[in-house]
Amino acid sequence: MILDYLKKGLSKTREGFVGKIEELVTGYKKLDDDFFDELEEILIQADIGAVTSMELVERLKKEAHEQKIDDSSEAITLLKKQIERIMGHDSPHLNLQENGLTVILVVGVNGAGKTTSIGKIAYTLRQQGKKVVLAAGDTFRAAATEQLERWAEDVGASIIKQNEGADPASVAYDALQSAKAKNADVLLVDTAGRLHTKVNLMEEIKKIKRVLEREYPGAPHETLLVVDATTGQNAIEQAKLFNKATGITGIVLTKLDGSAKGGIVIPIADRLEIPVKLIGVGEGKDDLRQFSPKDYADTLFSK
């Protein structure tokens, strides 16, 4: 089943990709080296990346040979199955605790849509009847706190904040105590997002994580990295750095609807082995959706 929201979200990626795949299949009825070379180029242009594209094509050659497949359209069906395998078949859910508080730490560079994503996650959780507390941990940008305050008011969540420039770990501490006192279901912790090359930022995030772990064993239950799909391969480098510093448990891929680089989902899963858990496919409050690898692969290849 092709989901409309996903079709809309991947429209810019599909515009070039689907047409080129169709041309390839039409141009090459049988498989040869030129077919595989052209296929690799198409995959790279969809921002699947040189390394993953090369590996996909090599695997495809091997499987096609083993299964005695010589037809180009059958080879594309095999490719789609390979992509599904890379990303895993299950739809990765957020790790919400059945009993007690779930603490979700949200990290990412400025401009990726981190604060908006927190607001949208809070909206979804509130729709499920959960009590939500937001921690305004990006204390370096007054605008981030103001934005989070608007979201809290809009969705009916509580917010804990301090003055601009305050210690983010102190905000996280206060928010955690408040969430426990309120018997909240979920605490969402925002963090600063200056460029990922700044060592201090990573140290700050590590400190927040230590405070959460100390005050609430098992926390954070999720550490989500928010990545802007339009940054393409740069997203991989961001993910590597944040993962090294904080141990990312899931990725929120935003602005998929504005990107021709929707293929970035594949190398993230392939090279980092971090599941994409949520995708942003529009501006609306409910346009942050649970990611389904199968639906993604189906949509990417659909006519």
N, C-alpha and C positions, 0 to 999 in steps of 0.2 A: 504494500500500500504506500503510495507516495503522499506524504503529508504536505498539505498546502503551505504551512508555515515554513517548512524546510525547503520546499521548492522556491518560495519567495526568498528565503535567506541565502540560498545557494545560487540564486539566479545569475549573478555576475560571474561566478566561477563556471557555471554550466554553459553560459553563452558561448564561450570559446571551446570549452572542453568537449561537450557533446558533439558539436559540429565537426571538430577535428577528428574525433574517434570515428564518427560516421564516414567521413571522407577517407580515413585510413582503411576501414573495412571495405569500402567500395573500391578503393584503389588496389587493394591487395586481397585477392580471394584466398591465396595460399600464403603460408608463412615463409619468410626468408629474412636475411640479415637486414635488408633495408626496412622491412616492416618493423622489426624490433628497434632499429635505430630511431625511426620516426616516432614510434610509441614512447620511447624514452624521452624524446624532446617534448612531446605533448605533456607528459607527466611533470617534467621540470617546469614548463610554462604555467602549470596549474599550482605551482609553488609546493609541490610535493618534495622538492629538493633533490639535488644531484645524487647524493648518497642513497637515499631511499628509493628514488626512481630507478637507479642502476640495479639495486638489489631486487626490486620488484620484477624488472625485465629479465634478469638472470634466472630468478626463480620460475618465471613464466616459461622461459625457454626450456628449462629442465622438465617442468611438469607437462608441457605440451609434447615434448619428446617421449617422456615415459608413458603418457596416455595415448600416444600416436595421433595427436590432434594436428591437423594441417590446415584447418579452416580458420580464417581470421576472426569471424564473429564468435566462434567457440572459444578462441583464445581470449577475447575480451570478457566473456562470461567467467573464464578461469581467473582473469585479473581481478574482477569484481570480488570473487570469493576470497582471493588472497588479501585484498584490502580489508574485507570483513574480518578475516582471521587475525590480521595485525592488530585491529582495534578491539578485538574481543567481541563475543556475541551478546553478552549481557548489557543491559542499560545500567550504567553505574549510578546507584542512588547515593544521596548524601547520607553520611553515617550518623543518623539521628538516634540518640539513646532512647530505649524504650521507657526507662525509668530515670527520673532525675534530669539534671541540666545537661544540654549539649552545648559545648563551646566551639565556635567556628572562628578561626583566625583567617583574615582575608588580606592578602599581600599583592603587590604589583606596582609597576611604575606609574607615575602621573600620566593621565590622559588615556589610560587603558579602559576606564569606565568602572573603576573599583567601587567608588562610593555609590554610584547608580546601581551597580550589581548587588551591593549589600541591601539597598532599598528594595530592589525587586525580589531578592530572596526573602526579605522580611515580609513583603506583601504576600508572597506565596504561602509562607508559614502562618501568617495571620488568617489567610483564607481557610487554612486547615484547623483554625481554632487554637493555635498555639500562642502562648504568652512569650513575647520577644523583647529583649533588651539590646540596644545598640550602644557600642562604646566608641566615642569619637576620638580614636587614637591617632589621627593625623593632625597633630597639634601645631604643625608648622604652617598649615594653610587654614586661615579663618574661613575661607570659602568652603572647604571640605566639611567643617563642623556645621556651618549654616545649611549646607545641602543635606547633610544627614538629619539635621533638626526638622527640615521640611518633610523628609521621608517619614520620620518617626511620627510626626503629626498626621501625615496623610494616611499612613497604614495602621495607626493605633499601637505603636510600639513605644516603650520607654527609652530615654536616651541619657547617657551619663557623659558629661563633658567637663573639661577644665579650661583654664585660660590659655590663650595662644602661647605656644612655646613651652608648655608644661611637659613633664616627663611622660611619654606615652605609656610606659610600663605602669606608672601610677594611675593613669586613666583606666587601664585594663584591670588593675587591682580593684579600684573603686567599683567598676562596672560588674566585676565578678561577685563582689560582696553584695551589691545591690540585687543582682540576678538571683543569688542564693536566698536572700531575705524575702524576695518577692515570689519565691517558688516558680521562677520563670522556666520555660521549656528550653529556650534557645538564647544564647548570648552570641551576638555577631560583633567581632572586634575589627574595626577599621585601623589601618596603619598608614604611615607616611609612604610616599612613593616617588621620592626623588630618584634620579637616574640610578639604574641597577649597578653602575660601576662604583658607586660611593660605598666604601667599606663601612662607614659609620652607620648607614641605613641598615645594613645587614646585622650589625652588632645590636642596634636598637630592637630589631625584630626578634633576634635571639633572646634578648633580655625580657621582652614581653612574653615570649614562649616559656621562659624559665619561671616567671612569676605565675603564669597560669598553671603550669605543671605543679609548682610548689603549693599553691593555694587550693588546687582542685585536682587530685591525682587522676591521671587519664586524659586531662585536658592538654592542649586542644584536641578535640575528637576529629576535627577536619582542619587542614591548613590549605586553603584554596588560593591558587594563583590566578589572578585576572589578567588575561592577555588579549590585546587588540588584534583581531584577525588581519587587519590591513597592514600590520608590520611584517607579515610574512616570515621569512627565515630568521629574522631578528628575535622572533618569539621563542625560538629554540634556545638561543643564547641566554635570554632572560630566564627561561625555565631552568636551565642548567645552574645558573648562579643562585637563584632563589632556592632551588632544591638542595643545593650543597649547604646553604646557610640554615634552612628551616625544615627540610624534609616535606616536600609538597605531597599532599594526598589526592589532589584533584585539580583540574584546570577548568576555569570559566572562560570560554572563548567568546568575546564580545564583538560587535560590529560585523558579524558574518554577512549581514544583508548589504553592507556597503563595500564588500571586498570581492575582488576577483581571485583572492588567494585562499579560498576555502579549503584547498588541498592541504593546508598547513596542519590540519587535524591528523593526517596520516603519519608524517614524520615525528610529531609529538608522541604519538602512541608507539611508534616503531623504535625510536632512538632513546626515548626517555622512560618508556614504560610507566607513564603517569596517565591515568584515565582522564579524558575530557568528560566532565560530569554535567556541565550546563553550557548552553549556547545562547547567545543573544542574537535574535533575528529581527529586531525592530525597536521602536522607541517606546512602545506601550509597556505598562506595568507588568503585563503577563507575557511579555515577549522574551523572557529568559526561560528557556525550556530545558527539560531533562534531555540529555544527549542519548541517541540510540545509534550505535554503530551500523546496524543493519539498515535502518531507515536512511542513514547518511549515504551508505554505499548505493542503495537503491535509487536515491534521488540524484546522486552524482552522475549515474549512468543512464537515467531515464530520458526518453526523447521528449 
